[in-house]
Amino acid sequence: MDYTDHRAGFIFADIARFRVRLFDRLLAPHGLTTSQAWVLAQLFIEDNLTQTEIARRMDVGTVTIGGLIERLEARGFVQRKVDPEDRRVKRVSLKEEAKPIGRIMTACGKQVNEATF
C-alpha cells in the first residue's frame, strides 16, 4: 500500500481549509464572507446570471444562493431582476458599487496565494 497517496489527500484538504480560513479573515474587515465573495466572483466572470446558474456553478442549493444574494443586495453590490423571457426566473447583476469590493477580493486572493505557495 502506498501511504504517500493517502497522506496527499489530507494535505490537500488541509491546504484548502487553510486558504478558506485565511480568505475569510482577510475579507472580514470588509464585511464579506468567502461565500458572498464567491457569488460576486461568479458575477465578475459573467454578469447577469440566473440564481439557479450561480447555484449550479458553486455546487450549492438555490435556497443557499438566495440568502447570499439577499445579503449582497442589502449591501448594494447586486440587483435582482425578473427575466424578461420567463417571469419565474430571477437574474442577478452587479451594481457599480461592487467594483471596489472586487478589487479588495483580488488583493485578498493574492495574499492567500502568497501565503499558500
N, C-alpha and C positions, 0 to 999 in steps of 0.2 A: 504494500500500500504506500502510495506517495503522499506523505504528510505535507509537502510543500504546497500542493494544490489546495488541500483542506484549509491550511492556515491563510492562504492568499485571500480566500473568500472573506474571512473575518477581518483581515487587514483592510480590504477594500470597503467593507461595511463600516469599519471604524473611521476611515478617512471620510466617507460620505457623511457620517453623523457629525464629525468634527466640522466639516465645511458648512453644514446647515446651521449648527450652533454658532459658529463664528459669523456667518452672514446675518443671522438673527440679531446677534449682539451689535453688529455694525449698523443695522437698519433701525434698531430700537429707538435711538435718539431722534430719528426722523418720523417716528410713529407708524412704522411699516413693519409687517411681518414677512417672512420668506414666502409664505403662501400668497399674500397680496402682491408681492413683488413678482412672483411667477405669473400671476394673472396679467399684470402690467407688461411683463416681458413678452407674453404671447401677443398682446395688442401692439407692442412696438415692432414685433416681427411682421404681423399682418393685422391691420386695424379693421374695425367694423365686423368682427366675428360674432356668430351667434353664441349664446350662453352654452348651448349644447356642444358646439365645436370647441370652445375653451375647455369645457369639462373633459371632452374626449382627448384633447392634446395633453392635458395634465393628468389624465387617467384617474379622475375623481368623479364623484356623483354630481349631478346637476344641482341638487339641493346645497351641497357644499359651495359650489361656484356662486349660487345665488346670494348666499351670505357674504362671501368675499366681495362680490360686486357691489352689494348694498353699502358695505363699509367704504369701498373706494369711491362710490358715488357720493356718499356723505362728505368725503374729503374734497370733492370737486375734481377728481382725477379722471373719471369716466362718466359717460352718459349712456343710458339705455333708451332705445327707440324701437317701436314696433316695426317689424319688417314689412315693407310695402307689398311684398308678394304673398305673405302669409301672416295674418294678424296674430296668430298664436305664437309666433317666433319673435324673440327679442334680440336685437343686435346691440353689441356693446362697442363703443368707440372712445378713443382717448380724447380728452379735452386738452387745450393748450396748457392748462395748469399742471399737467402730468410731465411736461418736458423737464423741469428742474429735478423732479424725483427720479426720472430716467437717468440723468447724469449722475446723481448720487448712487443709484443702483449699480451703474457701470463702475464707478470708483470703488464701491464696496466689493464688487465682484473681483476687481483687480487685486485688492488687498487679500481676499480669500485665496486667490490663485497664488500670490506671492508666498503666503504663509504655508499653503499646501505643498508647493513644489520646493 
